Amino acid sequence: LKDFASAGFDGTLKNSLDFPEKLYELFDCCNVLEECPKPIIAAVHGKCVGGGLDIIAACDIRLCTKDATFSLKEASIGLVADMGVLQRLPLIIGQSFTREMAYTAGFFSAEEVARMGLVSGIYADRKAVMEEAKKLAGQIAENAPLAVQQTKKVLNYSRNATVEDGMSMAMHKNMVLLFSQDVREAMTAFMEKRKPNFKGK
């Protein structure tokens, strides 16, 4: 962030021309989270403002502490949020709540964003929210890795696809997964009444 600030705002022509390139590097930070094959869990503590909201909107699951606050602040400094939050947030909390956050640039409490659907849980403090995030990660890790990864791909694809197209993609993913070692392991474990030992193959 230090390099970004000095390159973007030191007033020299050369660095001003570098600004778009630096900006796209920041865009990639959010895109990488969304495109990561593994689910990403965001645990929010304290203020989640501007770029912080951009980042958590690209995550799969969001948790926060009871004292966390959230703000889409760009309008208050004369800018438009441009790191994907205006595209991702409506798919999470809907158009009305997104527009309220974007137009007012106000701060919203943990309880308010939970009602919107931005976070799926509120916890007492930083320690508690981190423990829950680790617990969720552990529960996810118990499942077949390939199935979880392909489920994320189908969910991401289905946001901008018809139900029929989303179902078709899921079917094609399963046609491949049926030949995986993990599916055979799941069936064997069921017959042997034990916990499966998935290998991600």
Backbone as ProteinMPNN parsed JSONL, in Angstrom:
{"seq_chain_A": "LKDFASAGFDGTLKNSLDFPEKLYELFDCCNVLEECPKPIIAAVHGKCVGGGLDIIAACDIRLCTKDATFSLKEASIGLVADMGVLQRLPLIIGQSFTREMAYTAGFFSAEEVARMGLVSGIYADRKAVMEEAKKLAGQIAENAPLAVQQTKKVLNYSRNATVEDGMSMAMHKNMVLLFSQDVREAMTAFMEKRKPNFKGK", "coords_chain_A": {"N_chain_A": [[0.823, -1.2, 0.0], [2.024, 1.192, 0.64], [3.761, 1.603, -1.539], [1.859, 1.822, -3.534], [0.491, 4.187, -2.809], [2.528, 6.148, -2.978], [3.207, 5.929, -5.634], [0.875, 6.598, -6.905], [0.087, 9.176, -6.095], [2.084, 11.171, -5.945], [2.429, 13.272, -7.599], [4.08, 13.438, -9.844], [4.502, 13.153, -13.399], [5.322, 10.715, -14.527], [4.821, 8.812, -12.491], [2.124, 9.237, -12.234], [1.208, 8.202, -14.596], [1.707, 5.601, -14.074], [-0.26, 4.953, -12.357], [-2.824, 3.691, -13.198], [-1.918, 1.057, -13.687], [-1.04, 0.249, -11.154], [-3.463, 0.368, -9.88], [-4.912, -1.688, -11.097], [-3.519, -3.819, -10.088], [-4.421, -3.821, -7.488], [-7.108, -4.422, -7.976], [-6.818, -7.059, -8.758], [-6.261, -8.278, -6.347], [-8.727, -8.719, -5.099], [-10.053, -10.215, -7.061], [-8.493, -12.519, -7.166], [-9.075, -13.733, -4.727], [-11.764, -14.412, -5.104], [-11.538, -16.156, -7.241], [-9.957, -18.142, -6.257], [-9.44, -21.597, -5.826], [-10.057, -22.793, -3.393], [-12.386, -22.406, -0.666], [-12.798, -19.198, 0.852], [-12.67, -17.732, 3.995], [-13.752, -14.915, 5.682], [-12.884, -13.161, 8.545], [-13.977, -10.656, 10.411], [-12.909, -7.933, 12.348], [-13.35, -5.035, 14.175], [-13.208, -1.978, 12.264], [-14.476, -2.163, 8.982], [-13.844, -0.888, 6.129], [-14.32, 0.691, 2.962], [-11.846, -0.469, 0.951], [-11.577, -2.734, 2.527], [-14.161, -3.724, 2.614], [-14.457, -4.289, -0.067], [-12.716, -6.465, -0.26], [-13.813, -8.45, 1.512], [-16.208, -8.916, 0.244], [-15.496, -10.462, -1.851], [-15.004, -12.851, -0.727], [-15.959, -16.192, 0.39], [-17.377, -16.856, 2.731], [-18.453, -14.909, 5.471], [-17.698, -13.659, 8.655], [-18.074, -11.889, 11.78], [-17.074, -9.719, 14.541], [-18.973, -8.531, 17.388], [-18.575, -5.83, 17.715], [-17.825, -4.899, 15.278], [-17.828, -2.693, 12.455], [-19.144, -1.49, 9.343], [-18.522, 0.058, 6.205], [-19.181, 1.523, 3.081], [-17.333, 3.632, 1.749], [-16.566, 5.328, -0.343], [-18.115, 7.329, -1.745], [-18.126, 9.467, -0.017], [-15.678, 10.609, -0.294], [-15.592, 11.533, -2.797], [-15.411, 9.626, -4.83], [-16.023, 6.621, -6.836], [-16.752, 3.381, -5.801], [-14.558, 0.923, -6.881], [-13.438, -1.624, -6.978], [-14.801, -3.923, -7.452], [-16.787, -4.272, -5.569], [-19.29, -3.057, -5.967], [-20.328, -4.659, -7.862], [-20.29, -7.21, -6.746], [-21.503, -7.036, -4.199], [-24.39, -6.568, -4.467], [-25.213, -9.126, -5.169], [-24.948, -10.451, -2.857], [-26.256, -9.066, -0.722], [-28.374, -7.846, -1.927], [-29.979, -5.33, -4.051], [-31.168, -3.01, -2.833], [-30.085, -2.703, -0.173], [-27.38, -2.551, -0.87], [-27.301, -0.191, -2.381], [-28.103, 1.632, -0.441], [-25.92, 1.52, 1.329], [-23.881, 2.375, -0.418], [-24.722, 4.927, -1.342], [-25.125, 6.465, 0.988], [-22.737, 6.252, 2.365], [-22.432, 5.609, 4.969], [-21.853, 4.246, 8.324], [-22.398, 0.886, 9.268], [-23.715, -1.358, 11.632], [-22.709, -4.528, 13.149], [-24.99, -6.048, 13.656], [-26.793, -4.912, 11.851], [-25.652, -5.481, 9.303], [-25.739, -8.2, 9.431], [-28.456, -8.711, 9.316], [-28.848, -7.932, 6.723], [-27.556, -9.946, 5.422], [-24.887, -9.99, 4.898], [-22.956, -10.95, 6.662], [-22.615, -14.158, 8.222], [-22.548, -14.77, 10.844], [-22.195, -13.489, 14.202], [-19.821, -12.66, 16.655], [-18.415, -12.652, 19.994], [-15.819, -11.494, 20.415], [-12.504, -10.846, 19.044], [-10.989, -13.208, 19.38], [-13.004, -15.143, 19.596], [-14.283, -14.995, 17.083], [-12.235, -15.768, 15.386], [-11.796, -18.363, 16.256], [-14.204, -19.542, 15.483], [-14.027, -19.222, 12.724], [-11.858, -20.898, 12.162], [-12.985, -23.294, 12.995], [-15.061, -23.601, 11.117], [-13.503, -23.794, 8.808], [-12.243, -26.199, 9.336], [-14.429, -27.955, 9.266], [-15.14, -27.752, 6.586], [-12.836, -28.766, 5.441], [-13.03, -31.441, 6.031], [-14.511, -32.583, 4.071], [-14.67, -33.893, 0.663], [-12.016, -32.654, -1.17], [-11.942, -32.048, -3.993], [-14.647, -32.006, -4.609], [-15.569, -29.855, -3.072], [-14.125, -27.755, -4.239], [-15.108, -27.799, -6.885], [-17.759, -27.297, -6.369], [-17.637, -24.643, -5.519], [-16.881, -23.459, -7.942], [-19.175, -23.936, -9.472], [-21.091, -22.505, -8.006], [-20.084, -19.867, -8.259], [-20.219, -19.55, -11.047], [-22.96, -19.822, -11.449], [-24.125, -17.504, -10.528], [-24.391, -15.645, -12.548], [-25.762, -16.98, -14.46], [-28.4, -18.918, -16.039], [-30.772, -20.955, -14.222], [-30.974, -23.429, -15.435], [-28.588, -23.558, -16.948], [-26.728, -23.465, -14.886], [-27.324, -25.847, -13.542], [-26.653, -27.635, -15.535], [-23.897, -27.286, -15.69], [-23.163, -28.229, -13.148], [-23.892, -30.902, -13.423], [-22.078, -31.78, -15.379], [-19.703, -31.451, -13.977], [-20.042, -33.412, -12.018], [-20.037, -35.697, -13.579], [-17.378, -35.969, -14.145], [-16.287, -36.103, -11.562], [-17.324, -38.497, -10.61], [-15.552, -40.444, -11.345], [-13.456, -40.124, -9.687], [-10.962, -40.802, -7.143], [-11.778, -40.051, -4.636], [-14.585, -40.281, -4.572], [-14.878, -43.035, -4.757], [-13.623, -43.692, -2.37], [-15.396, -42.53, -0.549], [-17.664, -44.134, -0.89], [-16.637, -46.628, -0.131], [-15.936, -46.104, 2.533], [-18.461, -45.625, 3.592], [-19.651, -48.151, 3.382], [-17.982, -49.54, 5.073], [-18.485, -48.334, 7.404], [-17.02, -46.113, 8.454], [-15.051, -43.085, 8.835], [-14.413, -41.208, 5.913], [-11.276, -41.006, 4.155], [-10.174, -38.624, 2.483], [-8.283, -37.752, -0.448], [-8.145, -35.837, -2.342], [-8.105, -36.581, -4.982]], "CA_chain_A": [[0.0, 0.0, 0.0], [2.92, 2.335, 0.628], [4.19, 1.787, -2.922], [0.7, 2.274, -4.306], [0.208, 5.581, -2.479], [3.567, 7.03, -3.496], [3.179, 5.893, -7.095], [-0.345, 7.181, -7.436], [-0.282, 10.517, -5.68], [3.207, 12.052, -5.64], [2.351, 14.453, -8.446], [4.925, 13.394, -11.033], [3.816, 12.615, -14.57], [5.666, 9.308, -14.7], [4.101, 8.002, -11.526], [0.701, 9.364, -12.531], [0.929, 7.253, -15.666], [1.776, 4.27, -13.477], [-1.402, 4.772, -11.457], [-3.769, 2.638, -13.613], [-1.317, -0.265, -13.511], [-1.084, -0.044, -9.723], [-4.862, 0.165, -9.525], [-5.297, -3.027, -11.536], [-2.919, -4.766, -9.149], [-5.352, -3.895, -6.359], [-8.28, -5.156, -8.447], [-6.479, -8.478, -8.772], [-6.305, -8.793, -4.971], [-10.082, -9.213, -4.854], [-10.368, -11.253, -8.039], [-7.779, -13.741, -6.785], [-9.842, -14.365, -3.652], [-12.973, -14.991, -5.681], [-11.176, -17.234, -8.158], [-9.2, -19.17, -5.545], [-10.202, -22.857, -5.813], [-10.485, -23.12, -2.035], [-13.251, -21.412, -0.035], [-12.13, -18.188, 1.673], [-13.488, -17.266, 5.112], [-13.332, -13.616, 6.206], [-13.21, -12.911, 9.95], [-13.855, -9.201, 10.521], [-12.84, -7.373, 13.697], [-13.134, -3.596, 14.079], [-13.815, -1.296, 11.128], [-14.299, -2.728, 7.646], [-14.183, 0.309, 5.361], [-13.776, 0.829, 1.613], [-11.152, -1.63, 0.411], [-11.873, -3.899, 3.356], [-15.448, -4.254, 2.154], [-14.166, -4.885, -1.378], [-12.068, -7.759, -0.053], [-14.693, -9.475, 2.091], [-17.264, -9.229, -0.727], [-14.955, -11.484, -2.745], [-14.829, -14.085, 0.045], [-17.092, -17.122, 0.349], [-18.114, -16.809, 3.995], [-18.033, -13.756, 6.259], [-18.055, -13.63, 10.065], [-17.553, -10.662, 12.378], [-17.266, -9.506, 15.973], [-20.155, -7.705, 17.652], [-18.228, -4.416, 17.633], [-17.395, -4.575, 13.914], [-18.659, -1.766, 11.688], [-18.907, -1.637, 7.908], [-18.873, 1.259, 5.447], [-18.782, 1.685, 1.682], [-17.02, 5.028, 2.051], [-16.015, 6.076, -1.471], [-18.89, 8.516, -2.122], [-17.815, 10.567, 0.903], [-14.411, 11.228, -0.7], [-15.718, 11.944, -4.186], [-15.06, 8.553, -5.757], [-16.917, 5.479, -7.007], [-16.112, 2.116, -5.423], [-14.187, 0.366, -8.185], [-12.692, -2.879, -6.872], [-15.712, -5.05, -7.607], [-17.802, -4.375, -4.517], [-20.604, -2.683, -6.502], [-20.792, -5.788, -8.664], [-20.446, -8.401, -5.911], [-22.362, -6.832, -3.032], [-25.814, -6.81, -4.728], [-25.471, -10.564, -5.225], [-24.893, -10.944, -1.482], [-27.249, -8.429, 0.156], [-29.46, -7.269, -2.713], [-29.781, -3.993, -4.591], [-31.579, -1.926, -1.942], [-29.087, -2.52, 0.878], [-26.136, -2.099, -1.497], [-27.443, 1.219, -2.74], [-28.11, 2.407, 0.8], [-24.541, 1.609, 1.805], [-23.065, 3.135, -1.368], [-25.157, 6.323, -1.451], [-24.988, 7.183, 2.259], [-21.357, 6.127, 2.859], [-22.525, 5.552, 6.422], [-21.363, 3.057, 9.013], [-23.444, -0.067, 9.617], [-23.285, -2.235, 12.724], [-22.691, -5.967, 12.886], [-26.376, -6.522, 13.626], [-27.423, -4.447, 10.616], [-25.17, -6.223, 8.129], [-26.199, -9.584, 9.574], [-29.824, -8.726, 8.782], [-28.724, -7.826, 5.265], [-27.009, -11.194, 4.896], [-23.473, -9.831, 4.568], [-22.222, -11.886, 7.521], [-23.455, -15.282, 8.644], [-22.445, -14.97, 12.282], [-21.6, -12.421, 15.003], [-19.164, -13.289, 17.8], [-18.135, -11.72, 21.086], [-14.565, -10.764, 20.274], [-11.599, -11.322, 17.993], [-10.643, -14.609, 19.633], [-14.167, -15.981, 19.308], [-14.558, -15.049, 15.642], [-11.168, -16.557, 14.774], [-12.052, -19.766, 16.587], [-15.304, -20.005, 14.637], [-13.516, -19.316, 11.356], [-11.047, -22.118, 12.102], [-13.914, -24.418, 13.101], [-15.702, -23.733, 9.806], [-12.487, -24.282, 7.875], [-12.061, -27.618, 9.633], [-15.598, -28.686, 8.773], [-15.031, -27.794, 5.125], [-11.693, -29.621, 5.096], [-13.402, -32.846, 6.211], [-15.184, -33.051, 2.862], [-13.809, -34.195, -0.478], [-11.486, -31.39, -1.697], [-12.358, -31.79, -5.372], [-16.073, -31.678, -4.6], [-15.698, -28.494, -2.545], [-13.602, -26.832, -5.246], [-16.024, -27.735, -8.022], [-18.976, -26.643, -5.881], [-17.376, -23.198, -5.569], [-16.923, -23.048, -9.344], [-20.572, -23.934, -9.914], [-21.754, -21.381, -7.34], [-19.636, -18.622, -8.896], [-20.761, -19.51, -12.406], [-24.423, -19.752, -11.423], [-24.593, -16.158, -10.184], [-24.714, -14.913, -13.774], [-26.274, -17.956, -15.429], [-29.748, -19.398, -15.762], [-30.809, -22.156, -13.387], [-30.711, -24.569, -16.317], [-27.16, -23.591, -17.271], [-26.024, -23.817, -13.661], [-27.532, -27.275, -13.315], [-25.891, -28.349, -16.559], [-22.492, -27.263, -15.285], [-23.032, -29.135, -12.006], [-23.969, -32.27, -13.937], [-20.814, -32.086, -16.043], [-18.69, -31.606, -12.928], [-20.255, -34.714, -11.381], [-19.636, -36.753, -14.511], [-15.929, -36.123, -13.967], [-16.006, -36.492, -10.177], [-17.719, -39.892, -10.391], [-14.399, -41.306, -11.6], [-12.371, -39.743, -8.779], [-10.659, -41.7, -6.028], [-12.521, -39.612, -3.455], [-15.933, -40.862, -4.609], [-14.723, -44.452, -4.397], [-13.307, -43.727, -0.944], [-16.626, -42.217, 0.182], [-18.513, -45.329, -0.943], [-15.997, -47.671, 0.682], [-16.05, -45.701, 3.936], [-19.861, -45.815, 3.981], [-19.866, -49.587, 3.55], [-17.181, -50.0, 6.211], [-18.939, -47.562, 8.567], [-15.91, -45.319, 8.982], [-14.896, -41.755, 8.263], [-13.589, -41.285, 4.698], [-9.962, -40.369, 4.141], [-10.086, -38.055, 1.142], [-6.948, -37.383, -0.905], [-8.209, -34.795, -3.358], [-7.762, -37.185, -6.279]], "C_chain_A": [[0.861, 1.255, 0.0], [3.372, 2.636, -0.793], [3.054, 2.333, -3.769], [0.442, 3.755, -4.07], [1.25, 6.51, -3.085], [3.546, 7.065, -5.014], [1.971, 6.627, -7.639], [-0.528, 8.65, -7.154], [0.898, 11.44, -5.377], [3.331, 13.21, -6.618], [3.224, 14.424, -9.679], [4.185, 12.736, -12.176], [4.071, 11.128, -14.723], [4.847, 8.434, -13.756], [2.595, 8.104, -11.717], [0.302, 8.382, -13.624], [0.976, 5.819, -15.156], [0.521, 3.944, -12.67], [-2.387, 3.692, -11.908], [-3.228, 1.234, -13.414], [-1.355, -0.683, -12.047], [-2.511, -0.35, -9.284], [-5.319, -1.234, -9.911], [-4.678, -4.107, -10.662], [-3.817, -4.927, -7.925], [-6.617, -4.65, -6.746], [-8.026, -6.659, -8.355], [-6.519, -9.087, -7.378], [-7.669, -9.4, -4.667], [-10.437, -10.35, -5.801], [-9.717, -12.583, -7.683], [-8.524, -14.477, -5.677], [-11.06, -15.085, -4.214], [-12.654, -16.215, -6.535], [-10.361, -18.342, -7.495], [-10.017, -20.459, -5.483], [-10.751, -23.219, -4.434], [-11.399, -22.029, -1.475], [-12.452, -20.477, 0.877], [-13.102, -17.7, 2.741], [-12.916, -15.948, 5.616], [-13.805, -13.486, 7.647], [-12.931, -11.438, 10.221], [-13.891, -8.768, 11.983], [-12.534, -5.887, 13.575], [-13.819, -3.01, 12.856], [-13.462, -1.986, 9.811], [-14.789, -1.663, 6.666], [-13.569, 0.25, 3.964], [-13.179, -0.452, 1.076], [-11.379, -2.89, 1.216], [-13.172, -4.557, 2.945], [-15.305, -4.89, 0.776], [-13.635, -6.308, -1.209], [-13.043, -8.802, 0.474], [-15.839, -9.841, 1.151], [-16.813, -10.308, -1.701], [-14.748, -12.82, -2.037], [-16.098, -14.936, 0.011], [-17.994, -17.005, 1.571], [-17.56, -15.658, 4.815], [-18.587, -13.85, 7.678], [-17.531, -12.32, 10.644], [-17.76, -10.652, 13.887], [-18.443, -8.554, 16.174], [-19.862, -6.212, 17.567], [-17.746, -4.005, 16.241], [-18.37, -3.588, 13.272], [-18.214, -1.794, 10.231], [-19.336, -0.365, 7.179], [-18.321, 1.191, 4.031], [-18.542, 3.184, 1.505], [-16.715, 5.91, 0.844], [-16.78, 7.351, -1.823], [-18.565, 9.718, -1.242], [-16.482, 11.233, 0.583], [-14.399, 11.518, -2.202], [-15.392, 10.897, -5.224], [-16.177, 7.518, -5.867], [-16.155, 4.224, -6.6], [-15.827, 1.319, -6.691], [-13.384, -0.927, -8.11], [-13.608, -4.099, -6.878], [-16.827, -5.124, -6.594], [-19.194, -4.015, -5.032], [-21.187, -3.779, -7.385], [-21.093, -7.005, -7.787], [-21.484, -8.218, -4.803], [-23.851, -7.034, -3.316], [-26.177, -8.289, -4.781], [-25.489, -11.185, -3.829], [-26.039, -10.386, -0.643], [-28.411, -7.797, -0.605], [-29.19, -5.823, -3.108], [-30.082, -2.888, -3.576], [-30.542, -1.652, -0.858], [-27.762, -2.019, 0.296], [-26.198, -0.618, -1.811], [-27.483, 2.113, -1.504], [-26.69, 2.592, 1.324], [-23.706, 2.515, 0.904], [-23.426, 4.614, -1.395], [-24.925, 7.111, -0.165], [-23.553, 7.229, 2.756], [-21.324, 6.065, 4.384], [-21.93, 4.278, 6.995], [-22.547, 2.194, 9.445], [-22.894, -1.054, 10.64], [-23.288, -3.696, 12.293], [-24.108, -6.514, 12.775], [-27.069, -6.129, 12.323], [-26.953, -5.25, 9.409], [-25.539, -7.699, 8.212], [-27.621, -9.714, 9.038], [-29.818, -8.639, 7.261], [-28.28, -9.149, 4.643], [-25.547, -11.102, 4.52], [-22.602, -10.769, 5.391], [-23.17, -12.98, 7.983], [-23.342, -15.575, 10.131], [-21.765, -13.8, 12.961], [-21.056, -13.041, 16.284], [-18.637, -12.234, 18.766], [-16.892, -10.871, 20.869], [-13.698, -11.405, 19.195], [-11.257, -12.8, 18.158], [-11.783, -15.531, 19.234], [-14.422, -16.099, 17.809], [-13.481, -15.85, 14.915], [-11.356, -18.045, 15.049], [-13.161, -20.335, 15.71], [-14.856, -20.154, 13.187], [-12.693, -20.591, 11.177], [-11.931, -23.362, 12.174], [-14.605, -24.679, 11.762], [-14.728, -24.305, 8.775], [-12.248, -25.771, 8.077], [-13.206, -28.463, 9.124], [-15.559, -28.822, 7.254], [-13.95, -28.785, 4.705], [-11.997, -31.104, 5.269], [-14.045, -33.436, 4.962], [-14.186, -33.291, 1.732], [-13.33, -32.892, -1.12], [-11.955, -31.058, -3.109], [-13.822, -31.378, -5.44], [-16.301, -30.253, -4.106], [-15.247, -27.478, -3.592], [-14.561, -26.679, -6.425], [-17.363, -27.112, -7.626], [-18.813, -25.13, -5.918], [-17.444, -22.696, -7.007], [-18.355, -22.962, -9.854], [-21.329, -22.763, -9.287], [-21.37, -20.053, -7.991], [-20.227, -18.467, -10.296], [-22.264, -19.227, -12.397], [-24.961, -18.373, -11.079], [-25.043, -15.385, -11.418], [-25.239, -15.836, -14.873], [-27.721, -18.299, -15.091], [-29.664, -20.622, -14.857], [-30.447, -23.38, -14.223], [-29.223, -24.69, -16.64], [-26.326, -23.968, -16.052], [-26.139, -25.298, -13.348], [-26.732, -28.11, -14.303], [-24.411, -28.4, -16.192], [-22.247, -28.221, -14.126], [-23.04, -30.592, -12.458], [-22.653, -32.678, -14.598], [-19.678, -32.252, -15.029], [-18.811, -32.986, -12.281], [-19.866, -35.875, -12.288], [-18.14, -37.02, -14.424], [-15.616, -36.659, -12.574], [-16.361, -37.95, -9.888], [-16.559, -40.865, -10.582], [-13.22, -40.99, -10.678], [-12.168, -40.789, -7.685], [-11.484, -41.337, -4.79], [-13.94, -40.178, -3.42], [-15.872, -42.34, -4.233], [-14.439, -44.597, -2.905], [-14.553, -43.449, -0.105], [-17.549, -43.433, 0.232], [-17.954, -46.444, -0.071], [-16.148, -47.364, 2.167], [-17.474, -45.896, 4.447], [-20.136, -47.293, 4.254], [-19.142, -50.114, 4.79], [-17.51, -49.248, 7.502], [-17.784, -46.829, 9.26], [-15.878, -43.958, 8.299], [-14.01, -41.838, 7.024], [-12.276, -40.525, 4.841], [-9.71, -39.843, 2.729], [-8.671, -37.596, 0.822], [-6.962, -36.246, -1.923], [-7.809, -35.295, -4.729], [-8.97, -37.898, -6.856]], "O_chain_A": [[0.475, 2.272, -0.576], [3.368, 3.793, -1.212], [3.26, 3.201, -4.618], [0.2, 4.501, -5.018], [0.901, 7.548, -3.647], [3.83, 8.099, -5.62], [2.034, 7.215, -8.718], [-1.235, 9.327, -7.9], [0.738, 12.403, -4.627], [4.233, 14.038, -6.49], [3.116, 15.327, -10.508], [3.341, 11.866, -11.962], [3.152, 10.362, -15.014], [4.253, 7.44, -14.174], [1.864, 7.166, -11.4], [-0.785, 7.805, -13.594], [0.356, 4.928, -15.736], [0.274, 2.784, -12.341], [-2.764, 2.846, -11.097], [-3.962, 0.325, -13.025], [-1.663, -1.833, -11.733], [-2.743, -1.209, -8.434], [-6.028, -1.893, -9.15], [-5.245, -5.189, -10.51], [-3.958, -6.026, -7.389], [-7.145, -5.428, -5.952], [-8.891, -7.428, -7.934], [-6.782, -10.281, -7.232], [-7.761, -10.463, -4.054], [-11.051, -11.335, -5.393], [-10.311, -13.644, -7.873], [-8.597, -15.706, -5.686], [-11.348, -16.223, -3.845], [-13.408, -17.188, -6.548], [-10.103, -19.374, -8.115], [-11.192, -20.412, -5.117], [-11.787, -23.875, -4.324], [-11.207, -20.851, -1.776], [-11.543, -20.913, 1.584], [-14.225, -17.302, 2.43], [-11.732, -15.867, 5.941], [-14.985, -13.677, 7.938], [-11.774, -11.02, 10.256], [-14.766, -9.169, 12.75], [-11.552, -5.515, 12.933], [-14.883, -3.478, 12.451], [-12.309, -2.341, 9.564], [-15.987, -1.547, 6.404], [-12.43, -0.189, 3.801], [-13.895, -1.408, 0.78], [-11.378, -3.991, 0.667], [-13.284, -5.783, 2.925], [-15.946, -5.898, 0.479], [-14.047, -7.229, -1.914], [-13.103, -9.915, -0.049], [-16.385, -10.94, 1.238], [-17.639, -10.991, -2.306], [-14.364, -13.806, -2.666], [-17.172, -14.456, -0.351], [-19.219, -17.05, 1.46], [-16.349, -15.445, 4.857], [-19.778, -14.088, 7.882], [-16.639, -11.703, 10.063], [-18.511, -11.458, 14.436], [-18.857, -7.859, 15.246], [-20.775, -5.409, 17.372], [-17.305, -2.871, 16.054], [-19.576, -3.64, 13.514], [-17.058, -2.084, 9.926], [-20.374, 0.219, 7.488], [-17.159, 0.85, 3.812], [-19.462, 3.921, 1.148], [-16.615, 7.128, 0.991], [-16.161, 8.359, -2.165], [-18.713, 10.861, -1.674], [-16.178, 12.299, 1.12], [-13.343, 11.72, -2.801], [-15.123, 11.23, -6.378], [-17.141, 7.533, -5.102], [-15.015, 4.034, -7.024], [-16.732, 1.064, -7.486], [-12.716, -1.292, -9.078], [-13.247, -5.166, -6.381], [-17.73, -5.95, -6.73], [-20.181, -4.6, -4.587], [-22.394, -3.82, -7.624], [-22.041, -7.744, -8.053], [-22.251, -9.134, -4.505], [-24.539, -7.624, -2.483], [-27.308, -8.667, -4.477], [-25.978, -12.298, -3.64], [-26.717, -11.132, 0.063], [-29.336, -7.268, 0.011], [-28.291, -5.175, -2.571], [-29.32, -1.926, -3.473], [-30.159, -0.502, -0.644], [-27.101, -1.168, 0.89], [-25.254, 0.123, -1.538], [-26.955, 3.225, -1.521], [-26.307, 3.693, 1.717], [-22.918, 3.326, 1.392], [-22.54, 5.467, -1.462], [-24.569, 8.289, -0.213], [-23.183, 8.146, 3.489], [-20.325, 6.419, 5.011], [-21.554, 3.36, 6.267], [-23.562, 2.701, 9.923], [-21.761, -1.523, 10.529], [-23.795, -4.051, 11.229], [-24.397, -7.34, 11.908], [-27.836, -6.909, 11.759], [-27.767, -5.656, 8.58], [-25.641, -8.375, 7.188], [-27.956, -10.702, 8.384], [-30.683, -9.208, 6.595], [-28.588, -9.436, 3.487], [-25.007, -12.015, 3.895], [-21.624, -11.319, 4.885], [-24.374, -12.759, 8.119], [-23.963, -16.513, 10.632], [-20.868, -13.18, 12.39], [-21.73, -13.846, 16.926], [-18.441, -11.075, 18.399], [-16.91, -9.665, 21.112], [-14.097, -12.362, 18.532], [-11.24, -13.551, 17.183], [-11.565, -16.571, 18.613], [-14.741, -17.181, 17.317], [-13.776, -16.536, 13.937], [-11.106, -18.882, 14.182], [-13.073, -21.472, 15.248], [-15.254, -21.096, 12.501], [-12.817, -21.279, 10.164], [-11.667, -24.36, 11.503], [-14.721, -25.824, 11.325], [-15.079, -25.178, 7.982], [-12.072, -26.517, 7.113], [-12.993, -29.561, 8.608], [-15.901, -29.869, 6.704], [-14.117, -29.541, 3.749], [-11.292, -31.943, 4.71], [-14.113, -34.656, 4.816], [-13.012, -32.936, 1.835], [-14.155, -32.099, -1.574], [-12.324, -29.918, -3.392], [-14.195, -30.51, -6.228], [-17.129, -29.527, -4.656], [-15.909, -26.462, -3.805], [-14.798, -25.57, -6.904], [-18.024, -26.476, -8.448], [-19.737, -24.413, -6.302], [-17.999, -21.628, -7.266], [-18.709, -22.031, -10.577], [-22.12, -22.103, -9.962], [-22.232, -19.211, -8.243], [-20.676, -17.386, -10.676], [-22.77, -18.484, -13.237], [-26.138, -18.097, -11.314], [-25.962, -14.569, -11.347], [-25.169, -15.513, -16.058], [-28.201, -18.008, -13.996], [-28.609, -21.247, -14.741], [-29.707, -24.255, -13.774], [-28.663, -25.786, -16.612], [-25.341, -24.698, -16.164], [-25.166, -25.931, -12.938], [-26.198, -29.162, -13.953], [-23.754, -29.427, -16.362], [-21.249, -28.942, -14.112], [-22.286, -31.415, -11.939], [-22.174, -33.793, -14.398], [-18.798, -33.095, -15.208], [-17.805, -33.648, -12.025], [-19.416, -36.917, -11.811], [-17.688, -38.151, -14.604], [-14.787, -37.555, -12.418], [-15.759, -38.569, -9.011], [-16.576, -41.974, -10.047], [-12.123, -41.517, -10.86], [-13.075, -41.552, -7.351], [-11.843, -42.207, -3.997], [-14.442, -40.519, -2.349], [-16.714, -42.833, -3.482], [-14.948, -45.51, -2.254], [-14.743, -44.071, 0.94], [-18.144, -43.727, 1.269], [-18.696, -47.121, 0.64], [-16.449, -48.253, 2.964], [-17.676, -46.285, 5.597], [-20.781, -47.637, 5.245], [-19.629, -51.018, 5.469], [-16.906, -49.486, 8.548], [-17.604, -46.915, 10.475], [-16.584, -43.716, 7.32], [-12.957, -42.473, 7.069], [-12.19, -39.53, 5.56], [-9.113, -40.522, 1.894], [-7.949, -37.114, 1.695], [-5.907, -35.751, -2.319], [-7.25, -34.555, -5.539], [-8.888, -38.472, -7.942]]}, "name": "protein", "num_of_chains": 1, "seq": "LKDFASAGFDGTLKNSLDFPEKLYELFDCCNVLEECPKPIIAAVHGKCVGGGLDIIAACDIRLCTKDATFSLKEASIGLVADMGVLQRLPLIIGQSFTREMAYTAGFFSAEEVARMGLVSGIYADRKAVMEEAKKLAGQIAENAPLAVQQTKKVLNYSRNATVEDGMSMAMHKNMVLLFSQDVREAMTAFMEKRKPNFKGK"}
